[in-house]
Every structure is written in structure tokens, then in C-alpha cells.
């Protein structure tokens, strides 16, 4: 029975380069898709065109890196083809596809297996480090990263480098880790790709079966592939080599987690006879933004294919270069500027993003936005003031100011552990309710209760002394709040608890830095408002207020994100902050730590350039690049050097703005701002 030909999907919405990629026939194709050039449109239209030419949807596989991207791609194709014509199409992540192969080839790999997730892998490495007597000296995550690199490069333990102590311990742990996986009949996340490649290498019959099933292979974000993923693709495509790889070498920013930019640079060598199509028309950004992006990326030392983005969206404001005396003033200005945009420019909060190189840079901006009453979200990490150690310190201060604050008291009553467990807390609450007391009054009078364990009595007394002394110092103005907070941290041994409970040395260091960060926030408040406690309660309320979840539309908030986390996103207005040497490029690209896997050097600086480029090209309408002239490092004000990437931009492309030290927002004003924003978000 002949099948009625479908009406072709029109390609008039595609530009010439996009049509060239979509209409490509047999053989390998590399689509170099510049930022905002419509790469997903090309992939989906190409799938549709293949089906229109008579290729069964079940003979096509499209691979990407996230479930979200796979879902969106599948939805688009089904919307264009119809569910019936798209039936059998495989759109998947690399790892999900690998899992499908392994499950269908159980007989060839020796039977049933289980999957080790990240937690399982970390636990196993910690166990092996303990067995080797090295668990206190080495970070399990750093060892696991080296194991992952080795597996994806198909290296055996004896082939691993020996550059430092971490390499040596990895050579010891790696074979034991692999032996444990075999014992458990388990595969880890990397095996979902590596073991498929190994299977196809050694078993020609299995390899031919999969090559026969999938006649056309498409890959999204090809610049993010590693060696094992490349090998999987080469084996799946076979001699037919019908692979369409879509990516952008200018946006290769994941080398630190194993991605190899050489895969896209050497595509023609891996797939001889490849055709290369460049997508350079940008549909996202205004001309001034693209001019800056082109200027920065033109300086790439490792570029093979030069792309120059252009747009038909002419006009737009010049890119702004804001220079502040200090990072505190940089953040305060950003807070004011965003608040002004929301009020005067009729911008929605979701139009705006603040991007930065490292998570730690968000703290000052978060503080400024909270003081301005601007709702925000943090992509890829907890908000600074939502981190546990930060909320714990603030809760202690709130209890000292108001012992009747039962929510805060419940948070700290047994933190760090002082013998007041859940059962004891329930007894205290019951006694308080029976007598009409507050929970704090029950803690104060714990000796009156016969059912209190001795350890709990001691804990209640210790907490009562700690809070009473802090309250006396605060209300009697004997010490500024920042000193009271530091005393609480020291007497409660919070830092020791952080070190003990952290899963790794690096995690403990981050949590200690967060602790110092909240203390520094209090110091800054005192510097502008004086050391007294007037307004402290309002200030604490602003810091601990959850502005996002109060919103009816939680998506209408300002986005704060690392540059890595911003990949794939776009915003009308982008603030790219900390454009200084040591932040962007990051100091670790030149001064590596022992826990860093792999070699570092000039290649990493080039990846930092690409990261800067990614940040710039997230902006549609306005881009603001900011930096500080000085930062306090090790207690000393230190001059900062502008980022080399900023210096690569011709001066005529930037409009310089000198940030002035304006009067700060008081705690009461900040509280009023927050209430106004909440009222607006609720629609009241």
C-alpha cells in the first residue's frame, strides 16, 4: 500500500545558511551555529526534511545533553510532523541512549546490572580512600573527577599521569573502584557511554545491528562532547557517516568537566568528506552587543573557523562599562539600577539577569537586591541568604533580639547539637503549652521538668547562657551586632560543626566562606548606619525574607547566575559583573589547585574567553559590563586590573560610567521596599 506523500514543511522561515544545512543530503555535516543563530530550528527542520524524503522516523536518532533539551526538541518535531509520522523517532541524552543500548544488549554484556548514581559513586570512593588510610587527606569528589576523566579517555590505571599526590592516589583507587563496580554488577554514569563504545568496538554483530537501525544521527551542542561520546558516534555512524553535528566552538565552556573542544575543531578529520555550514545571522542581540561579542572572540588563539555574527536588529543602546570604587559599591549600584529599570523603564523582573564567574560573587548582589526590595532567583545554586549556615547565624541574632521568635528558636535550639533532640523538643513544647509559656520560657526553666534527660538540661542551660549574653550585649549596646554574631559563632562552635558535617574539604571551605560572608554583611551595615541595634530587626527581616516564593508568578524575578549556568538562556538586560583579572579569567586558570583534574594553562584562558563571550551573547537589548577598581584581599585594599577580555574591546564600542558612592538604603527603607515589591507581586 503506497503512502500518501505529506505536504512539505515550508522552509521560507529559514535563512540561506539554515536551508543549506536542512537540505544537506548524505554524508557528514558540521553546522557551526553562532550564538542566537537558530540551531534548534535547524535540527528540527532537518529531522522533518529527512522524514519527508522517506526516511522512517525510527531510523533517526538525535542526541543532546539534557532531558529538557531533548523534550523540547521532540515536542517541536512532533508539532511539525504530527505524532503519527514522528512515531519511533529517538530524541535522547547521550546517557539515556547508552542505557537503552545496554539494557537491550544484556546478553552481550553478561546479564542484568544496576546503575550507580553520583551519591553511590562518592560513597564508594570514600570507602576505598578509608581502606587505603587516605580519606582525611584527599577530597573524594576530586578523585572521582580524575576517575571519570580516565574512563572517558579509555585509560587504564597504569596509563594515568603522575603529576601530583592526587594523581598517585587515583592510580591506587581507580582499579579498586572498577573492581567494586564489577562485584556489584553495576555501571556508573560514565559507563553508560564508555561501555557502549567498548561493546560496539569488540562485537561486530551488535555494532552492525545498531548501525542498521539508525541511518541518520544528529547531535546538539557538539562542542560539549568528550572522547567517549565521539567514539560512540563514530561507531554508530560506521562507514555511512550520516552524522549532522550542530555546535559552536566559540561556546565551548565545559572543558573542566571533560568536554573536548578538539572534537568540533577536528570534525573533518574524524568524519572525512564533511561539509561545513556556518550560521552567523543572530536573531537575539542588538548590533552594539554583537560588536562587543565579535571583538572579544576575534582574539581567540585556538580558533579554526572564524564566525562574525550579524543581525538585522539594528540600533540599540551602546554597551555600558561601569567602573565602581569597590565591589560593594558595584553591587549597590546594580541594585539601584535594576530597581530604576523596573520602575521607570517598565521592565519586568524576568527581563533582567546578573551574571558572574563564580558563585561567591552573588552575595553582594543578593544583599543589594534585597535592600532594594527586588525579587530574584539564583540559577544553579541556593540563594546566599537561603544557605543553611547563613540562616543559622541570622536565626541566633533574631532569637537574641526576640526570644519569643519560636521559628528562629526551633532552628537553633539543637544546632550545633547540644542534646536537645526531637523528643526533648516535643516535651519542651508540651510543657510550654500546658503552662501558657513561650518555648523560650520552657528552655529557661528546663530544671523544673522531671522528664528532661541530663544531656538535654545541659544543652538548655548552654543555649540560655549563649542567648542571654548575646541579648545583653545587643540591647545594652556593649558590642556591635557583627561582634555579637562572631561571638555566637565561636561559643556555639559552629565552624567546628561545619568542618565535621561537610562532605568534603572543599564543601567545608565554602560553608566557612558563607559564614564569613554573613558576618561581613553585618559589618557593612554598621559602617553605614552605625553600630547600634536600631533597625537591626528590620534589616534581619529583609535578609531572611523569601521574596521569590511570595510571588504569584515565581518566574517574574531577576535571574542571578554563573556564566556556566547561563548557557542556553537569554535576557533583555544583562549585567556581567566582576570583569577583572582573577575573576574573568579566573585565577585558577593560571594557578591550579591540587584538587583540579587535568592540565591547566593557555587552553583554560581561551575557555575563559569563550565564557566571557557566552555571557555577552545572553543579552538581547542592553548589556552592562561592570568591575571594581579595588578589592579588600587579606585585609588590604588592592588595586584591580580590568579583564583582558574587556581590554580587547575597542573603546569606541563602550560607554564608560563611573559609579559614585551614593547614600545607602537604610534598613527601614529596605524593609519598606520589600513590602512594596511583595504587594506588587501579590497584585494588591
Residue pairs with C-beta under 8 A, 6 or more apart in sequence:
6 51
6 52
6 81
6 85
8 49
8 52
9 45
9 48
9 49
9 52
9 80
9 81
11 18
11 19
11 22
11 23
11 45
11 49
13 41
14 22
14 38
14 41
14 42
14 45
15 38
15 281
17 277
17 278
17 279
17 280
17 281
18 38
18 41
18 42
18 45
18 279
20 277
21 29
21 31
21 42
21 46
21 244
21 246
21 277
21 279
22 42
22 45
22 46
22 49
23 49
24 46
24 244
24 275
24 277
26 240
26 242
27 241
27 242
27 273
27 274
27 275
28 237
28 241
28 242
28 243
28 244
28 245
28 267
28 271
28 272
28 273
28 274
28 275
29 243
29 244
29 245
29 274
29 275
29 276
29 277
30 222
30 245
30 247
30 264
30 267
30 268
30 271
30 274
30 275
30 276
30 277
31 39
31 42
31 244
31 245
31 246
31 247
31 277
31 279
32 247
32 248
32 249
32 264
32 276
32 277
32 278
32 279
32 305
32 307
33 39
33 42
33 246
33 247
33 248
33 279
34 248
34 250
34 278
34 279
34 280
34 282
34 307
34 309
35 248
35 250
35 251
35 282
35 284
35 285
35 293
35 309
35 613
35 614
35 617
36 282
36 283
36 284
36 285
36 309
36 570
36 617
37 279
37 280
37 281
37 282
37 283
37 309
38 279
38 281
38 283
39 220
39 246
39 247
39 248
39 279
40 72
40 73
40 76
40 220
42 246
42 279
43 62
43 73
43 218
43 220
43 244
43 246
44 73
44 76
44 77
44 80
45 80
46 218
46 244
47 57
47 60
47 62
47 77
47 89
47 218
48 77
48 80
48 81
50 60
50 216
51 57
51 60
51 81
51 85
51 86
55 215
55 216
56 88
57 81
57 85
57 86
57 87
57 88
57 89
58 87
58 88
58 89
58 90
58 213
59 213
59 214
59 215
59 216
60 89
60 90
60 214
60 215
60 216
60 217
60 218
61 90
61 91
61 92
61 97
61 214
61 216
61 217
61 218
61 236
62 70
62 73
62 89
62 90
62 91
62 92
62 217
62 218
62 219
62 220
63 92
63 93
63 94
63 97
63 217
63 218
63 219
63 220
63 233
64 70
64 73
64 91
64 92
64 93
64 94
64 219
64 220
64 221
65 93
65 94
65 220
65 221
65 224
66 93
67 93
67 96
69 220
69 221
69 568
70 91
70 92
70 93
70 96
71 91
73 91
73 220
74 86
74 89
74 91
77 86
77 89
77 91
78 86
90 97
90 214
92 100
94 192
94 193
94 225
94 229
94 232
95 189
95 192
95 193
96 192
98 192
98 193
98 195
98 196
98 232
99 115
99 192
101 196
101 199
101 210
102 109
102 113
102 187
102 192
102 195
102 196
102 199
105 199
105 206
106 112
106 113
108 199
108 203
108 206
109 195
109 199
111 185
112 185
113 185
113 186
113 187
114 184
114 185
114 186
114 187
115 186
115 187
115 188
115 189
115 192
116 124
116 181
116 184
116 186
116 187
116 188
116 189
117 189
118 189
120 186
120 188
121 144
121 188
121 189
122 140
122 141
122 144
122 503
124 177
124 180
124 181
125 140
125 143
125 144
125 147
125 173
125 177
126 135
126 140
128 173
128 176
128 177
128 180
129 135
129 138
129 140
129 143
129 169
129 173
131 176
132 169
132 172
132 173
134 169
137 165
138 165
138 166
138 169
139 504
139 505
139 506
139 595
140 503
140 504
141 504
141 506
141 595
142 166
142 506
142 594
142 595
142 596
142 597
143 166
143 169
143 170
143 173
145 257
145 597
146 160
146 166
146 167
146 170
146 174
146 597
147 170
147 173
147 174
147 177
148 190
148 258
149 258
149 597
149 598
150 157
150 159
150 160
150 170
150 174
151 190
151 191
151 194
151 228
152 190
152 193
152 194
152 226
152 227
152 228
152 229
152 258
153 227
153 228
154 194
154 197
154 198
154 227
154 228
154 231
157 171
157 174
157 175
158 171
160 167
160 170
160 171
160 174
161 167
162 168
162 171
163 599
164 594
165 594
166 594
166 595
166 597
181 187
181 188
181 191
187 195
190 228
193 228
193 229
193 232
194 228
196 232
197 228
197 231
197 232
197 235
199 206
199 207
200 206
200 207
200 210
200 232
200 235
200 236
201 207
201 231
201 235
207 235
207 238
210 236
211 236
211 237
211 238
211 240
214 236
215 240
215 242
216 242
216 244
217 233
217 236
217 237
217 242
217 243
217 244
218 243
218 244
218 245
218 246
219 225
219 233
219 243
219 244
219 245
219 246
219 247
220 246
220 247
221 246
221 247
222 245
222 246
222 247
222 263
222 264
222 267
223 247
223 248
223 249
223 251
223 252
223 259
223 261
223 263
223 264
224 247
224 252
224 254
224 259
225 233
225 259
225 260
225 263
225 264
226 258
226 259
226 260
226 263
227 260
227 263
229 263
230 260
230 263
230 270
233 243
234 270
234 271
237 243
237 271
241 271
241 272
241 273
243 271
245 264
245 267
247 264
248 307
249 261
249 264
249 265
249 303
249 304
249 305
250 297
250 300
250 303
250 307
250 610
250 613
251 567
251 610
251 613
251 614
252 259
252 261
252 264
252 607
252 610
253 563
253 564
253 567
253 607
253 610
253 611
253 614
254 564
255 261
255 603
255 604
255 607
256 598
256 607
261 302
261 607
263 270
265 302
265 304
267 274
267 276
268 274
268 276
276 305
278 305
278 307
280 307
280 308
280 309
280 310
281 309
281 310
281 311
281 312
282 290
282 309
282 310
282 311
282 617
283 311
283 313
284 311
284 570
284 617
284 620
285 293
285 309
285 311
285 313
285 617
285 619
285 620
286 311
286 313
286 314
286 315
286 316
286 317
286 620
286 621
287 311
287 313
287 314
287 315
287 316
288 316
288 317
288 318
288 319
288 623
288 653
289 316
289 319
289 616
289 617
289 619
289 620
289 623
290 309
290 310
290 311
290 617
291 319
291 653
292 319
292 616
292 623
292 649
292 653
292 654
293 309
293 613
293 616
293 617
294 308
294 309
295 648
295 649
295 650
295 653
296 609
296 612
296 613
296 616
296 645
296 648
296 649
297 303
297 307
297 609
297 610
297 613
298 306
298 308
299 609
299 645
299 648
300 606
300 609
300 610
301 602
301 606
302 603
302 606
309 617
316 621
316 622
317 621
317 622
317 655
318 653
318 654
318 655
319 623
319 624
319 625
319 649
319 653
319 654
319 655
320 622
320 623
320 624
320 625
320 654
320 655
320 656
320 657
321 624
321 625
321 626
321 646
321 654
321 655
321 656
321 657
322 330
322 333
322 624
322 625
322 626
322 627
322 656
322 657
322 658
322 659
323 626
323 627
323 628
323 629
323 656
323 657
323 658
323 659
324 330
324 333
324 626
324 627
324 628
324 629
324 659
325 628
325 629
325 630
325 659
325 661
326 628
326 629
326 630
326 631
326 632
327 364
327 578
327 628
327 631
328 364
328 524
329 628
329 659
329 661
330 364
330 577
330 578
330 626
330 627
330 628
330 659
331 364
331 365
331 367
331 368
331 577
332 368
332 662
332 664
333 626
333 659
333 662
334 354
334 365
334 368
334 575
334 577
334 626
335 365
335 368
335 369
335 371
335 372
335 374
336 368
336 372
336 662
337 575
337 624
338 352
338 354
338 369
338 372
338 374
338 558
338 575
339 372
339 373
339 374
339 673
341 347
341 351
341 352
341 573
342 348
342 349
342 352
342 374
347 572
347 573
348 556
349 374
349 375
349 376
349 556
349 557
349 558
350 555
350 556
350 557
350 558
350 559
350 571
351 571
351 572
351 573
352 558
352 559
352 571
352 572
352 573
352 574
352 575
353 558
353 559
353 560
353 561
353 566
353 569
353 571
353 573
353 574
353 575
353 618
354 362
354 365
354 558
354 559
354 560
354 561
354 574
354 575
354 577
355 561
355 562
355 563
355 566
355 574
355 575
355 576
355 577
355 615
355 618
356 362
356 365
356 560
356 561
356 562
356 563
356 576
356 577
356 578
356 583
357 562
357 563
357 578
357 583
357 584
357 586
357 611
358 562
358 583
358 586
359 380
359 381
359 562
360 513
360 517
361 577
361 578
361 583
362 378
362 381
362 383
362 384
362 560
363 384
363 517
363 521
365 560
365 577
366 376
366 378
366 383
366 384
366 385
366 560
367 384
367 385
367 521
367 524
367 543
369 375
369 376
369 558
370 385
370 542
370 543
370 545
370 547
370 670
370 674
371 542
371 664
371 665
371 669
371 670
371 673
372 665
372 670
372 673
373 542
373 547
373 670
373 672
373 673
373 674
373 675
373 676
373 677
373 678
374 547
374 558
374 673
374 677
375 547
375 548
375 550
375 551
375 556
375 557
375 558
375 677
375 681
376 383
376 547
376 548
376 557
376 558
376 559
376 560
377 383
377 548
377 554
377 557
377 558
377 559
377 560
378 384
378 560
378 561
379 559
379 560
379 561
379 562
379 565
379 566
379 569
380 561
380 562
380 564
380 565
381 562
381 565
383 560
384 390
384 514
384 517
385 391
385 394
385 518
385 543
385 544
386 546
387 511
387 514
389 494
389 498
389 511
389 514
389 515
389 518
390 514
390 515
390 517
390 518
391 411
391 544
392 411
392 412
392 415
392 494
393 485
393 488
393 489
393 494
393 515
393 518
393 519
394 518
394 540
394 543
394 544
395 408
395 409
395 411
395 412
396 408
396 412
396 466
396 467
396 470
396 485
396 488
396 492
397 470
397 474
397 481
397 484
397 485
397 488
397 536
397 540
398 405
398 408
398 537
398 540
398 544
399 405
399 408
399 409
399 412
399 440
399 467
400 467
400 470
400 471
400 474
400 484
400 488
401 471
401 474
401 475
401 533
401 536
401 537
401 540
402 537
403 409
403 438
403 440
403 467
403 471
404 438
404 440
406 438
406 439
406 440
409 439
409 440
409 443
410 425
410 439
412 463
413 420
413 425
413 439
413 443
413 463
414 420
414 421
414 425
414 459
415 497
416 492
416 493
416 494
416 496
416 497
417 497
418 458
418 459
418 462
418 463
419 453
419 455
419 456
419 458
419 459
420 428
420 456
420 459
420 460
420 463
421 456
424 452
424 453
424 456
427 449
427 451
427 452
428 439
428 442
428 443
428 446
428 449
428 460
429 439
429 442
431 437
431 442
431 449
432 438
432 439
432 441
432 442
435 442
437 445
440 467
442 449
443 460
443 463
443 464
444 460
444 464
446 452
446 456
446 457
446 460
446 461
447 457
452 460
466 488
466 491
466 492
469 487
470 484
470 487
470 488
472 478
473 479
473 483
473 484
473 487
474 481
474 484
474 533
474 536
475 533
477 531
477 532
477 533
479 487
480 522
480 526
480 531
481 522
481 525
481 526
481 531
481 533
481 536
482 519
482 522
482 523
482 525
482 526
485 518
485 519
485 522
486 519
488 494
489 495
489 515
489 519
494 515
495 512
495 515
498 508
498 511
498 512
498 515
499 508
499 512
502 508
502 511
505 595
506 595
521 543
525 536
525 539
525 667
528 664
529 535
529 664
529 666
529 667
535 666
535 667
535 668
536 667
538 667
538 668
538 670
538 671
539 667
539 670
539 671
541 671
541 674
542 667
542 670
542 671
542 674
545 674
547 557
547 674
547 677
547 678
548 554
548 557
550 678
550 681
550 682
551 557
551 681
551 682
552 681
552 682
552 683
553 681
556 681
559 569
559 571
561 569
563 576
563 584
563 611
563 612
563 614
563 615
564 611
566 614
566 615
566 618
567 614
569 618
570 618
570 619
570 620
571 618
571 619
571 620
572 619
572 620
572 621
572 622
573 619
573 621
573 622
573 623
573 624
574 615
574 616
574 618
574 619
574 622
574 623
574 624
575 624
575 626
576 612
576 615
576 616
576 623
576 624
576 625
576 626
577 626
577 627
578 584
578 626
578 627
578 628
579 612
579 625
579 626
579 627
579 642
579 643
579 645
579 646
580 627
580 628
580 640
580 641
580 642
580 643
581 640
581 641
581 642
581 643
581 644
582 640
582 641
583 643
584 608
584 611
584 612
584 643
584 645
585 604
585 605
585 608
585 609
585 643
585 644
585 645
586 608
588 596
588 600
589 600
589 601
589 604
589 605
589 607
589 608
590 600
590 604
590 605
592 600
608 645
609 645
612 643
612 645
616 623
625 646
625 654
626 659
627 640
627 642
627 643
627 646
628 640
629 639
629 640
630 637
630 638
630 639
630 640
631 637
631 638
631 640
632 638
665 673
